Amino acid sequence: MRRIVAHTVLVILGSLALLLAGPLLAVAIGKVAVDRDWRGSTHRSAGLAPAPDEVREAVVQVYAARTVGWRGAFAVHSWLAAKPEGAAGYTRYEVIGWYARRGGSAVSVSDYRAPDAEWFGAAPMLVRELRGSEAAAVIAALPAAVQSYPWPNTYSAWPGPNSNTFVAHLARELPALKVALPAHAVGKDYLPWSQPFARTPSGTGYQASLGGLFGVAAGVEEGLEVNVLGLVIGLDFVRPSVKVPGFGALPGA
């Protein structure tokens, strides 16, 4: 009996060490500024979005950037930016947690911030881009997809619903988007306890999830993912890499 208990303890400790190794390494090598003060953070354009006066065609982009403080060691914040054909600027679609305080809606649809702006000093990475007719089709369906988000007045950084849950919802509602969010987009796998099965956000596979805490996903775009306490470990076969908590993928961002 003692051996069984000791073995179980070792397995649990080993699993925790594996889950935390990525976030700790991300901090150690400087990928995360845990001491960054959000009040003095910048929101500069990263130069990743095509200038509207130079590119007239419709554009849809999905971005992700490290969250603020120590949470950035574990997760990114994701959003979608869209520009219809001939438009003078972009509209950002995202969920912002503090907007949900006092019963407000966390869903933000705005044009006052650059589509590729830093997220409180953290540079974004471009996750997915569509242009032309593909982007136009997604833009036409965006209002209905945003309106159908099930949790506009609820926000939980972990395990969800949060900003990554919102973008995952948009992806499921907009199959043409075909986006697989980074493994460290904590909350992307959140599903209500009453609905533990769904298509993966990219629409190229299926997943099972127990409230975003435990689950498994398999799809062409997602590869194979195992979710433990909201942290994802997996394999990407399309872009050969290993998915690691706190990194997204090795090699990763």
Secondary structure, 3 states (H helix, E strand, C coil): CHHHHHHHHHHHHHHHHHHHHHHHHHHHCCCCCCCCCHHHCCCCECCCCCCCCCCCCCEEEEEEEECCHHHHHCCEEEEEEEECCCCCCCEEEEECHHHHHHHCCCEEEECCCCCCECECCECCEEEEEEEHHHHHHHHHHHHHHHHCCCCCCCCCCCCCCCHHHHHHHHHHHCHHHCCCCCCCCCCCCCCCCCCCEEECCCCCEEEEEECCCEEEEEECCCEEEEEECCEEEEEECCCCEEECCCCCCECCC
